[in-house]
Amino acid sequence: MSIDSPVLPSSLPVSDHPLLQPLTIGGLTIENRLMVAPMAGVTDNPFRRLCKSFGAGHAVSEMIIADTALYARKKSLYRANFDNEIAPISAQIAGAEPDKLAEAARYQIDNGAQIIDINMGCPAKKVCRKLAGSALLQDEDLVARLLDAAVNAVDAPVTLKTRLGYENGRENILRVAKRAEQAGIAAIAIHGRTREDMYTGEARYELIREVKESISIPVIANGDIDSAQKAQRVYELTGCDAVMIGRAAQGQPWIFRDIGHFLRTGETLEAPSVSEIKEIVLAHLQELYGFYGEYSGCRIARKHIAWYTTGIPNSNAFRQAMYGEESTAGQFRVVESFLKAHE
């Protein structure tokens, strides 16, 4: 089944589209079924709140490694900061030892999280070397022990983010999903690639549909959803309960607004003007500076500025100059000046 296969339009009125209805996960209600995928170094507190302001119903935190020795590090403290977030708050944890994963789950609930999400999808080498993330899919017995440990550790919903399998030709998502349901996992998000694929090629959705047809817990489709039309198409192809958007939201947090508008009306919104982008970027920068402080705020903002300005004339030269700014005030000033010149 190709993503480009013809799809019949939904028989439901667009205003009643299932992806715009509330979703219940473990007794907690999410406003709609448009979700922000957890992305290390991206889905921090300011970005999650920004995406929700544009209509995302749910956002999962950046991955936090299940190691108590790391919890006091500055990076971990930022990742575990849920101040002013719209509930329900979901914290993602990753690890390969059941006891440590259980401890991490309890820690995050005590820290304010209401949902625990287990990462079995990250393909990064530094994560897989520790037999965490998608590397876990090579050992289904360990997967089962980890799921049981996390679910039994907390009186809160536990969800799972994973992939089709570790390598092509040995996809085991059907077995993993069924075992997850048996463990008491409240919902499962599936990226339509294996770990071997990393982020190359096209996401595959056939197995996500098979999972949806084989289990009763909510199934969330993830991978290559980069437009309102694609969200609708993936919903039709998989029958999923929700869609999860990751890389397409980088520099385009308004994608959730675009998807919501399309599903309600059948109409495609025009891309935001440079003037609108300027307002969004400057507000985002102020949030980042306030959250991270002078030194880290300036550096973390760089990648967001690069994403926002992609495609604007002379943006390559601008970015090289922007990277040289060492203060938040200087960075803010050059960004504002560049975007104002292109309004």
LOTORFI-980836 format. One record per residue (C-alpha): residue in one letter; x, y, z. Coordinates in nm, 3 decimals, decimal comma, always signed. Layout:
N
<node><type>a</type><east>X</east><north>Y</north><up>Z</up></node>
...
***
This chain:
343
<node><type>m</type><east>+0,000</east><north>+0,000</north><up>+0,000</up></node>
<node><type>s</type><east>+0,165</east><north>+0,321</north><up>-0,115</up></node>
<node><type>i</type><east>+0,105</east><north>+0,656</north><up>+0,044</up></node>
<node><type>d</type><east>+0,021</east><north>+0,775</north><up>-0,305</up></node>
<node><type>s</type><east>-0,254</east><north>+0,517</north><up>-0,346</up></node>
<node><type>p</type><east>-0,594</east><north>+0,671</north><up>-0,422</up></node>
<node><type>v</type><east>-0,800</east><north>+0,715</north><up>-0,107</up></node>
<node><type>l</type><east>-1,176</east><north>+0,750</north><up>-0,089</up></node>
<node><type>p</type><east>-1,291</east><north>+1,054</north><up>+0,107</up></node>
<node><type>s</type><east>-1,432</east><north>+0,993</north><up>+0,452</up></node>
<node><type>s</type><east>-1,808</east><north>+0,943</north><up>+0,458</up></node>
<node><type>l</type><east>-1,830</east><north>+1,159</north><up>+0,772</up></node>
<node><type>p</type><east>-1,881</east><north>+1,536</north><up>+0,751</up></node>
<node><type>v</type><east>-1,541</east><north>+1,703</north><up>+0,770</up></node>
<node><type>s</type><east>-1,649</east><north>+1,900</north><up>+1,078</up></node>
<node><type>d</type><east>-1,694</east><north>+1,567</north><up>+1,261</up></node>
<node><type>h</type><east>-1,361</east><north>+1,422</north><up>+1,155</up></node>
<node><type>p</type><east>-1,244</east><north>+1,152</north><up>+1,401</up></node>
<node><type>l</type><east>-0,897</east><north>+1,308</north><up>+1,434</up></node>
<node><type>l</type><east>-1,054</east><north>+1,622</north><up>+1,580</up></node>
<node><type>q</type><east>-1,246</east><north>+1,435</north><up>+1,849</up></node>
<node><type>p</type><east>-1,119</east><north>+1,386</north><up>+2,205</up></node>
<node><type>l</type><east>-0,917</east><north>+1,074</north><up>+2,279</up></node>
<node><type>t</type><east>-0,910</east><north>+0,893</north><up>+2,613</up></node>
<node><type>i</type><east>-0,582</east><north>+0,735</north><up>+2,721</up></node>
<node><type>g</type><east>-0,598</east><north>+0,549</north><up>+3,048</up></node>
<node><type>g</type><east>-0,885</east><north>+0,761</north><up>+3,178</up></node>
<node><type>l</type><east>-0,725</east><north>+1,091</north><up>+3,075</up></node>
<node><type>t</type><east>-0,881</east><north>+1,297</north><up>+2,797</up></node>
<node><type>i</type><east>-0,677</east><north>+1,456</north><up>+2,519</up></node>
<node><type>e</type><east>-0,849</east><north>+1,740</north><up>+2,335</up></node>
<node><type>n</type><east>-0,790</east><north>+1,603</north><up>+1,986</up></node>
<node><type>r</type><east>-0,589</east><north>+1,338</north><up>+1,806</up></node>
<node><type>l</type><east>-0,313</east><north>+1,552</north><up>+1,654</up></node>
<node><type>m</type><east>+0,004</east><north>+1,482</north><up>+1,849</up></node>
<node><type>v</type><east>+0,358</east><north>+1,615</north><up>+1,867</up></node>
<node><type>a</type><east>+0,622</east><north>+1,341</north><up>+1,846</up></node>
<node><type>p</type><east>+0,895</east><north>+1,342</north><up>+2,110</up></node>
<node><type>m</type><east>+1,221</east><north>+1,467</north><up>+1,954</up></node>
<node><type>a</type><east>+1,544</east><north>+1,499</north><up>+2,150</up></node>
<node><type>g</type><east>+1,666</east><north>+1,857</north><up>+2,155</up></node>
<node><type>v</type><east>+1,343</east><north>+1,986</north><up>+2,001</up></node>
<node><type>t</type><east>+1,027</east><north>+1,909</north><up>+2,196</up></node>
<node><type>d</type><east>+1,119</east><north>+2,103</north><up>+2,507</up></node>
<node><type>n</type><east>+0,870</east><north>+2,287</north><up>+2,725</up></node>
<node><type>p</type><east>+0,849</east><north>+2,603</north><up>+2,506</up></node>
<node><type>f</type><east>+0,808</east><north>+2,402</north><up>+2,184</up></node>
<node><type>r</type><east>+0,541</east><north>+2,173</north><up>+2,330</up></node>
<node><type>r</type><east>+0,341</east><north>+2,470</north><up>+2,451</up></node>
<node><type>l</type><east>+0,384</east><north>+2,645</north><up>+2,116</up></node>
<node><type>c</type><east>+0,254</east><north>+2,345</north><up>+1,921</up></node>
<node><type>k</type><east>-0,043</east><north>+2,314</north><up>+2,155</up></node>
<node><type>s</type><east>-0,121</east><north>+2,681</north><up>+2,099</up></node>
<node><type>f</type><east>-0,153</east><north>+2,597</north><up>+1,729</up></node>
<node><type>g</type><east>-0,397</east><north>+2,314</north><up>+1,794</up></node>
<node><type>a</type><east>-0,193</east><north>+2,005</north><up>+1,883</up></node>
<node><type>g</type><east>-0,395</east><north>+1,799</north><up>+2,126</up></node>
<node><type>h</type><east>-0,101</east><north>+1,629</north><up>+2,290</up></node>
<node><type>a</type><east>+0,277</east><north>+1,652</north><up>+2,312</up></node>
<node><type>v</type><east>+0,528</east><north>+1,408</north><up>+2,462</up></node>
<node><type>s</type><east>+0,844</east><north>+1,531</north><up>+2,631</up></node>
<node><type>e</type><east>+1,197</east><north>+1,476</north><up>+2,512</up></node>
<node><type>m</type><east>+1,342</east><north>+1,138</north><up>+2,604</up></node>
<node><type>i</type><east>+1,497</east><north>+1,110</north><up>+2,950</up></node>
<node><type>i</type><east>+1,737</east><north>+0,822</north><up>+3,013</up></node>
<node><type>a</type><east>+1,642</east><north>+0,598</north><up>+3,307</up></node>
<node><type>d</type><east>+1,952</east><north>+0,664</north><up>+3,515</up></node>
<node><type>t</type><east>+1,920</east><north>+0,842</north><up>+3,849</up></node>
<node><type>a</type><east>+2,280</east><north>+0,960</north><up>+3,820</up></node>
<node><type>l</type><east>+2,172</east><north>+1,183</north><up>+3,529</up></node>
<node><type>y</type><east>+1,858</east><north>+1,337</north><up>+3,680</up></node>
<node><type>a</type><east>+2,037</east><north>+1,628</north><up>+3,844</up></node>
<node><type>r</type><east>+2,216</east><north>+1,731</north><up>+3,526</up></node>
<node><type>k</type><east>+2,104</east><north>+2,059</north><up>+3,378</up></node>
<node><type>k</type><east>+1,986</east><north>+1,897</north><up>+3,053</up></node>
<node><type>s</type><east>+1,769</east><north>+1,647</north><up>+3,241</up></node>
<node><type>l</type><east>+1,620</east><north>+1,920</north><up>+3,458</up></node>
<node><type>y</type><east>+1,517</east><north>+2,112</north><up>+3,148</up></node>
<node><type>r</type><east>+1,369</east><north>+1,800</north><up>+2,989</up></node>
<node><type>a</type><east>+1,170</east><north>+1,724</north><up>+3,304</up></node>
<node><type>n</type><east>+1,028</east><north>+2,078</north><up>+3,333</up></node>
<node><type>f</type><east>+0,649</east><north>+2,079</north><up>+3,282</up></node>
<node><type>d</type><east>+0,574</east><north>+2,430</north><up>+3,409</up></node>
<node><type>n</type><east>+0,262</east><north>+2,591</north><up>+3,258</up></node>
<node><type>e</type><east>+0,192</east><north>+2,297</north><up>+3,028</up></node>
<node><type>i</type><east>-0,157</east><north>+2,201</north><up>+2,921</up></node>
<node><type>a</type><east>-0,258</east><north>+1,870</north><up>+3,078</up></node>
<node><type>p</type><east>-0,231</east><north>+1,580</north><up>+3,040</up></node>
<node><type>i</type><east>+0,147</east><north>+1,593</north><up>+3,070</up></node>
<node><type>s</type><east>+0,342</east><north>+1,304</north><up>+2,917</up></node>
<node><type>a</type><east>+0,706</east><north>+1,227</north><up>+3,002</up></node>
<node><type>q</type><east>+0,910</east><north>+0,992</north><up>+2,786</up></node>
<node><type>i</type><east>+1,165</east><north>+0,761</north><up>+2,945</up></node>
<node><type>a</type><east>+1,418</east><north>+0,521</north><up>+2,791</up></node>
<node><type>g</type><east>+1,626</east><north>+0,240</north><up>+2,932</up></node>
<node><type>a</type><east>+1,714</east><north>-0,128</north><up>+2,911</up></node>
<node><type>e</type><east>+1,694</east><north>-0,231</north><up>+3,278</up></node>
<node><type>p</type><east>+1,345</east><north>-0,300</north><up>+3,418</up></node>
<node><type>d</type><east>+1,424</east><north>-0,178</north><up>+3,771</up></node>
<node><type>k</type><east>+1,571</east><north>+0,148</north><up>+3,645</up></node>
<node><type>l</type><east>+1,285</east><north>+0,204</north><up>+3,401</up></node>
<node><type>a</type><east>+1,035</east><north>+0,152</north><up>+3,682</up></node>
<node><type>e</type><east>+1,226</east><north>+0,397</north><up>+3,900</up></node>
<node><type>a</type><east>+1,230</east><north>+0,652</north><up>+3,618</up></node>
<node><type>a</type><east>+0,854</east><north>+0,614</north><up>+3,573</up></node>
<node><type>r</type><east>+0,792</east><north>+0,679</north><up>+3,944</up></node>
<node><type>y</type><east>+1,029</east><north>+0,976</north><up>+3,937</up></node>
<node><type>q</type><east>+0,844</east><north>+1,142</north><up>+3,649</up></node>
<node><type>i</type><east>+0,502</east><north>+1,089</north><up>+3,808</up></node>
<node><type>d</type><east>+0,634</east><north>+1,250</north><up>+4,128</up></node>
<node><type>n</type><east>+0,769</east><north>+1,529</north><up>+3,908</up></node>
<node><type>g</type><east>+0,426</east><north>+1,612</north><up>+3,770</up></node>
<node><type>a</type><east>+0,382</east><north>+1,385</north><up>+3,468</up></node>
<node><type>q</type><east>+0,040</east><north>+1,222</north><up>+3,424</up></node>
<node><type>i</type><east>+0,137</east><north>+0,982</north><up>+3,145</up></node>
<node><type>i</type><east>+0,459</east><north>+0,783</north><up>+3,109</up></node>
<node><type>d</type><east>+0,579</east><north>+0,710</north><up>+2,755</up></node>
<node><type>i</type><east>+0,841</east><north>+0,441</north><up>+2,693</up></node>
<node><type>n</type><east>+1,086</east><north>+0,497</north><up>+2,407</up></node>
<node><type>m</type><east>+1,149</east><north>+0,190</north><up>+2,195</up></node>
<node><type>g</type><east>+1,177</east><north>+0,384</north><up>+1,872</up></node>
<node><type>c</type><east>+1,483</east><north>+0,608</north><up>+1,884</up></node>
<node><type>p</type><east>+1,733</east><north>+0,493</north><up>+1,617</up></node>
<node><type>a</type><east>+2,026</east><north>+0,705</north><up>+1,738</up></node>
<node><type>k</type><east>+2,352</east><north>+0,511</north><up>+1,772</up></node>
<node><type>k</type><east>+2,433</east><north>+0,645</north><up>+2,119</up></node>
<node><type>v</type><east>+2,095</east><north>+0,521</north><up>+2,242</up></node>
<node><type>c</type><east>+2,104</east><north>+0,187</north><up>+2,061</up></node>
<node><type>r</type><east>+2,456</east><north>+0,116</north><up>+2,187</up></node>
<node><type>k</type><east>+2,305</east><north>+0,098</north><up>+2,535</up></node>
<node><type>l</type><east>+2,042</east><north>-0,145</north><up>+2,403</up></node>
<node><type>a</type><east>+1,774</east><north>+0,119</north><up>+2,449</up></node>
<node><type>g</type><east>+1,536</east><north>+0,284</north><up>+2,202</up></node>
<node><type>s</type><east>+1,471</east><north>+0,079</north><up>+1,890</up></node>
<node><type>a</type><east>+1,758</east><north>-0,161</north><up>+1,972</up></node>
<node><type>l</type><east>+1,527</east><north>-0,322</north><up>+2,227</up></node>
<node><type>l</type><east>+1,317</east><north>-0,466</north><up>+1,945</up></node>
<node><type>q</type><east>+1,588</east><north>-0,729</north><up>+1,899</up></node>
<node><type>d</type><east>+1,498</east><north>-0,883</north><up>+2,237</up></node>
<node><type>e</type><east>+1,125</east><north>-0,940</north><up>+2,279</up></node>
<node><type>d</type><east>+1,167</east><north>-1,102</north><up>+2,621</up></node>
<node><type>l</type><east>+1,340</east><north>-0,789</north><up>+2,748</up></node>
<node><type>v</type><east>+1,071</east><north>-0,574</north><up>+2,586</up></node>
<node><type>a</type><east>+0,809</east><north>-0,768</north><up>+2,782</up></node>
<node><type>r</type><east>+0,995</east><north>-0,728</north><up>+3,112</up></node>
<node><type>l</type><east>+1,041</east><north>-0,356</north><up>+3,057</up></node>
<node><type>l</type><east>+0,675</east><north>-0,302</north><up>+2,973</up></node>
<node><type>d</type><east>+0,559</east><north>-0,499</north><up>+3,277</up></node>
<node><type>a</type><east>+0,799</east><north>-0,315</north><up>+3,507</up></node>
<node><type>a</type><east>+0,689</east><north>+0,031</north><up>+3,395</up></node>
<node><type>v</type><east>+0,316</east><north>-0,044</north><up>+3,401</up></node>
<node><type>n</type><east>+0,337</east><north>-0,200</north><up>+3,747</up></node>
<node><type>a</type><east>+0,548</east><north>+0,084</north><up>+3,886</up></node>
<node><type>v</type><east>+0,295</east><north>+0,365</north><up>+3,857</up></node>
<node><type>d</type><east>-0,074</east><north>+0,428</north><up>+3,903</up></node>
<node><type>a</type><east>-0,090</east><north>+0,620</north><up>+3,575</up></node>
<node><type>p</type><east>-0,126</east><north>+0,540</north><up>+3,205</up></node>
<node><type>v</type><east>+0,187</east><north>+0,411</north><up>+3,033</up></node>
<node><type>t</type><east>+0,220</east><north>+0,443</north><up>+2,655</up></node>
<node><type>l</type><east>+0,474</east><north>+0,307</north><up>+2,407</up></node>
<node><type>k</type><east>+0,655</east><north>+0,472</north><up>+2,114</up></node>
<node><type>t</type><east>+0,819</east><north>+0,223</north><up>+1,880</up></node>
<node><type>r</type><east>+0,900</east><north>+0,120</north><up>+1,522</up></node>
<node><type>l</type><east>+0,806</east><north>-0,164</north><up>+1,288</up></node>
<node><type>g</type><east>+1,105</east><north>-0,366</north><up>+1,404</up></node>
<node><type>y</type><east>+1,482</east><north>-0,355</north><up>+1,426</up></node>
<node><type>e</type><east>+1,563</east><north>-0,455</north><up>+1,069</up></node>
<node><type>n</type><east>+1,384</east><north>-0,495</north><up>+0,738</up></node>
<node><type>g</type><east>+1,245</east><north>-0,839</north><up>+0,672</up></node>
<node><type>r</type><east>+1,219</east><north>-0,911</north><up>+1,044</up></node>
<node><type>e</type><east>+0,947</east><north>-0,665</north><up>+1,143</up></node>
<node><type>n</type><east>+0,796</east><north>-0,780</north><up>+1,472</up></node>
<node><type>i</type><east>+0,561</east><north>-0,494</north><up>+1,554</up></node>
<node><type>l</type><east>+0,254</east><north>-0,721</north><up>+1,561</up></node>
<node><type>r</type><east>+0,400</east><north>-0,935</north><up>+1,840</up></node>
<node><type>v</type><east>+0,535</east><north>-0,632</north><up>+2,027</up></node>
<node><type>a</type><east>+0,199</east><north>-0,452</north><up>+2,007</up></node>
<node><type>k</type><east>+0,004</east><north>-0,753</north><up>+2,132</up></node>
<node><type>r</type><east>+0,247</east><north>-0,800</north><up>+2,421</up></node>
<node><type>a</type><east>+0,219</east><north>-0,429</north><up>+2,500</up></node>
<node><type>e</type><east>-0,158</east><north>-0,458</north><up>+2,521</up></node>
<node><type>q</type><east>-0,124</east><north>-0,761</north><up>+2,750</up></node>
<node><type>a</type><east>+0,110</east><north>-0,564</north><up>+2,976</up></node>
<node><type>g</type><east>-0,148</east><north>-0,289</north><up>+3,018</up></node>
<node><type>i</type><east>+0,003</east><north>-0,030</north><up>+2,785</up></node>
<node><type>a</type><east>-0,263</east><north>+0,236</north><up>+2,733</up></node>
<node><type>a</type><east>-0,172</east><north>+0,339</north><up>+2,374</up></node>
<node><type>i</type><east>+0,098</east><north>+0,266</north><up>+2,119</up></node>
<node><type>a</type><east>+0,258</east><north>+0,508</north><up>+1,871</up></node>
<node><type>i</type><east>+0,425</east><north>+0,343</north><up>+1,573</up></node>
<node><type>h</type><east>+0,677</east><north>+0,502</north><up>+1,337</up></node>
<node><type>g</type><east>+0,638</east><north>+0,337</north><up>+0,998</up></node>
<node><type>r</type><east>+1,006</east><north>+0,247</north><up>+0,962</up></node>
<node><type>t</type><east>+1,248</east><north>-0,004</north><up>+1,112</up></node>
<node><type>r</type><east>+1,559</east><north>+0,095</north><up>+1,302</up></node>
<node><type>e</type><east>+1,757</east><north>-0,010</north><up>+0,992</up></node>
<node><type>d</type><east>+1,567</east><north>+0,249</north><up>+0,789</up></node>
<node><type>m</type><east>+1,659</east><north>+0,530</north><up>+1,031</up></node>
<node><type>y</type><east>+1,479</east><north>+0,820</north><up>+0,852</up></node>
<node><type>t</type><east>+1,552</east><north>+0,715</north><up>+0,493</up></node>
<node><type>g</type><east>+1,304</east><north>+0,610</north><up>+0,229</up></node>
<node><type>e</type><east>+0,930</east><north>+0,641</north><up>+0,288</up></node>
<node><type>a</type><east>+0,736</east><north>+0,542</north><up>+0,594</up></node>
<node><type>r</type><east>+0,530</east><north>+0,225</north><up>+0,550</up></node>
<node><type>y</type><east>+0,179</east><north>+0,210</north><up>+0,688</up></node>
<node><type>e</type><east>+0,052</east><north>-0,142</north><up>+0,606</up></node>
<node><type>l</type><east>+0,175</east><north>-0,291</north><up>+0,934</up></node>
<node><type>i</type><east>+0,028</east><north>-0,003</north><up>+1,133</up></node>
<node><type>r</type><east>-0,311</east><north>-0,095</north><up>+0,988</up></node>
<node><type>e</type><east>-0,254</east><north>-0,459</north><up>+1,081</up></node>
<node><type>v</type><east>-0,169</east><north>-0,358</north><up>+1,436</up></node>
<node><type>k</type><east>-0,483</east><north>-0,145</north><up>+1,456</up></node>
<node><type>e</type><east>-0,690</east><north>-0,442</north><up>+1,343</up></node>
<node><type>s</type><east>-0,528</east><north>-0,678</north><up>+1,594</up></node>
<node><type>i</type><east>-0,542</east><north>-0,485</north><up>+1,924</up></node>
<node><type>s</type><east>-0,801</east><north>-0,275</north><up>+2,104</up></node>
<node><type>i</type><east>-0,586</east><north>+0,002</north><up>+2,259</up></node>
<node><type>p</type><east>-0,540</east><north>+0,330</north><up>+2,068</up></node>
<node><type>v</type><east>-0,289</east><north>+0,313</north><up>+1,782</up></node>
<node><type>i</type><east>-0,107</east><north>+0,633</north><up>+1,682</up></node>
<node><type>a</type><east>+0,046</east><north>+0,654</north><up>+1,333</up></node>
<node><type>n</type><east>+0,378</east><north>+0,835</north><up>+1,293</up></node>
<node><type>g</type><east>+0,623</east><north>+0,893</north><up>+1,008</up></node>
<node><type>d</type><east>+0,633</east><north>+1,135</north><up>+0,713</up></node>
<node><type>i</type><east>+0,314</east><north>+1,320</north><up>+0,804</up></node>
<node><type>d</type><east>+0,409</east><north>+1,660</north><up>+0,666</up></node>
<node><type>s</type><east>+0,082</east><north>+1,820</north><up>+0,555</up></node>
<node><type>a</type><east>-0,288</east><north>+1,829</north><up>+0,626</up></node>
<node><type>q</type><east>-0,359</east><north>+1,612</north><up>+0,324</up></node>
<node><type>k</type><east>-0,100</east><north>+1,358</north><up>+0,436</up></node>
<node><type>a</type><east>-0,255</east><north>+1,340</north><up>+0,783</up></node>
<node><type>q</type><east>-0,592</east><north>+1,262</north><up>+0,626</up></node>
<node><type>r</type><east>-0,438</east><north>+1,005</north><up>+0,394</up></node>
<node><type>v</type><east>-0,247</east><north>+0,826</north><up>+0,669</up></node>
<node><type>y</type><east>-0,565</east><north>+0,815</north><up>+0,875</up></node>
<node><type>e</type><east>-0,749</east><north>+0,654</north><up>+0,584</up></node>
<node><type>l</type><east>-0,467</east><north>+0,408</north><up>+0,512</up></node>
<node><type>t</type><east>-0,419</east><north>+0,291</north><up>+0,870</up></node>
<node><type>g</type><east>-0,750</east><north>+0,343</north><up>+1,047</up></node>
<node><type>c</type><east>-0,538</east><north>+0,488</north><up>+1,331</up></node>
<node><type>d</type><east>-0,680</east><north>+0,653</north><up>+1,641</up></node>
<node><type>a</type><east>-0,442</east><north>+0,951</north><up>+1,616</up></node>
<node><type>v</type><east>-0,156</east><north>+1,090</north><up>+1,409</up></node>
<node><type>m</type><east>+0,180</east><north>+1,203</north><up>+1,543</up></node>
<node><type>i</type><east>+0,387</east><north>+1,472</north><up>+1,368</up></node>
<node><type>g</type><east>+0,759</east><north>+1,511</north><up>+1,430</up></node>
<node><type>r</type><east>+1,010</east><north>+1,659</north><up>+1,187</up></node>
<node><type>a</type><east>+0,743</east><north>+1,843</north><up>+0,986</up></node>
<node><type>a</type><east>+0,669</east><north>+2,060</north><up>+1,290</up></node>
<node><type>q</type><east>+1,027</east><north>+2,185</north><up>+1,308</up></node>
<node><type>g</type><east>+1,005</east><north>+2,547</north><up>+1,197</up></node>
<node><type>q</type><east>+0,636</east><north>+2,495</north><up>+1,119</up></node>
<node><type>p</type><east>+0,447</east><north>+2,458</north><up>+1,448</up></node>
<node><type>w</type><east>+0,140</east><north>+2,592</north><up>+1,268</up></node>
<node><type>i</type><east>+0,109</east><north>+2,258</north><up>+1,086</up></node>
<node><type>f</type><east>-0,138</east><north>+2,151</north><up>+1,355</up></node>
<node><type>r</type><east>-0,356</east><north>+2,453</north><up>+1,279</up></node>
<node><type>d</type><east>-0,335</east><north>+2,369</north><up>+0,908</up></node>
<node><type>i</type><east>-0,437</east><north>+2,007</north><up>+0,967</up></node>
<node><type>g</type><east>-0,725</east><north>+2,104</north><up>+1,193</up></node>
<node><type>h</type><east>-0,856</east><north>+2,358</north><up>+0,942</up></node>
<node><type>f</type><east>-0,835</east><north>+2,110</north><up>+0,654</up></node>
<node><type>l</type><east>-1,012</east><north>+1,835</north><up>+0,846</up></node>
<node><type>r</type><east>-1,288</east><north>+2,073</north><up>+0,954</up></node>
<node><type>t</type><east>-1,348</east><north>+2,246</north><up>+0,621</up></node>
<node><type>g</type><east>-1,173</east><north>+2,055</north><up>+0,344</up></node>
<node><type>e</type><east>-0,984</east><north>+2,375</north><up>+0,262</up></node>
<node><type>t</type><east>-0,608</east><north>+2,429</north><up>+0,262</up></node>
<node><type>l</type><east>-0,478</east><north>+2,730</north><up>+0,449</up></node>
<node><type>e</type><east>-0,226</east><north>+2,955</north><up>+0,279</up></node>
<node><type>a</type><east>+0,127</east><north>+2,943</north><up>+0,413</up></node>
<node><type>p</type><east>+0,189</east><north>+3,211</north><up>+0,676</up></node>
<node><type>s</type><east>+0,335</east><north>+3,538</north><up>+0,553</up></node>
<node><type>v</type><east>+0,683</east><north>+3,647</north><up>+0,657</up></node>
<node><type>s</type><east>+0,513</east><north>+3,899</north><up>+0,885</up></node>
<node><type>e</type><east>+0,324</east><north>+3,620</north><up>+1,060</up></node>
<node><type>i</type><east>+0,638</east><north>+3,407</north><up>+1,080</up></node>
<node><type>k</type><east>+0,822</east><north>+3,700</north><up>+1,237</up></node>
<node><type>e</type><east>+0,566</east><north>+3,726</north><up>+1,517</up></node>
<node><type>i</type><east>+0,584</east><north>+3,352</north><up>+1,583</up></node>
<node><type>v</type><east>+0,963</east><north>+3,336</north><up>+1,576</up></node>
<node><type>l</type><east>+1,018</east><north>+3,635</north><up>+1,803</up></node>
<node><type>a</type><east>+0,766</east><north>+3,508</north><up>+2,056</up></node>
<node><type>h</type><east>+0,931</east><north>+3,164</north><up>+2,047</up></node>
<node><type>l</type><east>+1,275</east><north>+3,319</north><up>+2,098</up></node>
<node><type>q</type><east>+1,157</east><north>+3,509</north><up>+2,404</up></node>
<node><type>e</type><east>+1,020</east><north>+3,186</north><up>+2,549</up></node>
<node><type>l</type><east>+1,346</east><north>+3,003</north><up>+2,483</up></node>
<node><type>y</type><east>+1,554</east><north>+3,280</north><up>+2,638</up></node>
<node><type>g</type><east>+1,334</east><north>+3,289</north><up>+2,945</up></node>
<node><type>f</type><east>+1,340</east><north>+2,913</north><up>+2,984</up></node>
<node><type>y</type><east>+1,710</east><north>+2,840</north><up>+2,923</up></node>
<node><type>g</type><east>+1,876</east><north>+3,167</north><up>+3,015</up></node>
<node><type>e</type><east>+2,136</east><north>+3,371</north><up>+2,828</up></node>
<node><type>y</type><east>+2,399</east><north>+3,115</north><up>+2,728</up></node>
<node><type>s</type><east>+2,190</east><north>+2,807</north><up>+2,648</up></node>
<node><type>g</type><east>+1,894</east><north>+3,007</north><up>+2,520</up></node>
<node><type>c</type><east>+2,103</east><north>+3,170</north><up>+2,248</up></node>
<node><type>r</type><east>+2,251</east><north>+2,840</north><up>+2,133</up></node>
<node><type>i</type><east>+1,936</east><north>+2,629</north><up>+2,146</up></node>
<node><type>a</type><east>+1,747</east><north>+2,896</north><up>+1,951</up></node>
<node><type>r</type><east>+1,984</east><north>+2,868</north><up>+1,653</up></node>
<node><type>k</type><east>+1,836</east><north>+2,550</north><up>+1,508</up></node>
<node><type>h</type><east>+1,481</east><north>+2,683</north><up>+1,543</up></node>
<node><type>i</type><east>+1,577</east><north>+3,007</north><up>+1,366</up></node>
<node><type>a</type><east>+1,737</east><north>+2,805</north><up>+1,086</up></node>
<node><type>w</type><east>+1,421</east><north>+2,597</north><up>+1,041</up></node>
<node><type>y</type><east>+1,191</east><north>+2,900</north><up>+1,047</up></node>
<node><type>t</type><east>+1,392</east><north>+3,090</north><up>+0,786</up></node>
<node><type>t</type><east>+1,446</east><north>+2,806</north><up>+0,537</up></node>
<node><type>g</type><east>+1,318</east><north>+2,912</north><up>+0,196</up></node>
<node><type>i</type><east>+1,327</east><north>+3,286</north><up>+0,263</up></node>
<node><type>p</type><east>+1,554</east><north>+3,471</north><up>+0,015</up></node>
<node><type>n</type><east>+1,914</east><north>+3,519</north><up>+0,133</up></node>
<node><type>s</type><east>+1,849</east><north>+3,299</north><up>+0,436</up></node>
<node><type>n</type><east>+2,174</east><north>+3,103</north><up>+0,396</up></node>
<node><type>a</type><east>+2,387</east><north>+3,415</north><up>+0,435</up></node>
<node><type>f</type><east>+2,165</east><north>+3,534</north><up>+0,718</up></node>
<node><type>r</type><east>+2,204</east><north>+3,207</north><up>+0,908</up></node>
<node><type>q</type><east>+2,583</east><north>+3,221</north><up>+0,888</up></node>
<node><type>a</type><east>+2,576</east><north>+3,569</north><up>+1,039</up></node>
<node><type>m</type><east>+2,316</east><north>+3,467</north><up>+1,298</up></node>
<node><type>y</type><east>+2,528</east><north>+3,172</north><up>+1,416</up></node>
<node><type>g</type><east>+2,799</east><north>+3,419</north><up>+1,510</up></node>
<node><type>e</type><east>+2,579</east><north>+3,607</north><up>+1,755</up></node>
<node><type>e</type><east>+2,678</east><north>+3,515</north><up>+2,111</up></node>
<node><type>s</type><east>+2,407</east><north>+3,701</north><up>+2,303</up></node>
<node><type>t</type><east>+2,030</east><north>+3,665</north><up>+2,311</up></node>
<node><type>a</type><east>+1,988</east><north>+4,039</north><up>+2,251</up></node>
<node><type>g</type><east>+2,213</east><north>+4,032</north><up>+1,945</up></node>
<node><type>q</type><east>+2,049</east><north>+3,720</north><up>+1,810</up></node>
<node><type>f</type><east>+1,699</east><north>+3,861</north><up>+1,859</up></node>
<node><type>r</type><east>+1,798</east><north>+4,184</north><up>+1,687</up></node>
<node><type>v</type><east>+1,942</east><north>+4,021</north><up>+1,372</up></node>
<node><type>v</type><east>+1,644</east><north>+3,785</north><up>+1,341</up></node>
<node><type>e</type><east>+1,395</east><north>+4,070</north><up>+1,375</up></node>
<node><type>s</type><east>+1,588</east><north>+4,280</north><up>+1,124</up></node>
<node><type>f</type><east>+1,614</east><north>+4,001</north><up>+0,869</up></node>
<node><type>l</type><east>+1,246</east><north>+3,910</north><up>+0,882</up></node>
<node><type>k</type><east>+1,134</east><north>+4,272</north><up>+0,882</up></node>
<node><type>a</type><east>+1,333</east><north>+4,328</north><up>+0,563</up></node>
<node><type>h</type><east>+1,136</east><north>+4,048</north><up>+0,394</up></node>
<node><type>e</type><east>+0,788</east><north>+4,143</north><up>+0,509</up></node>
***
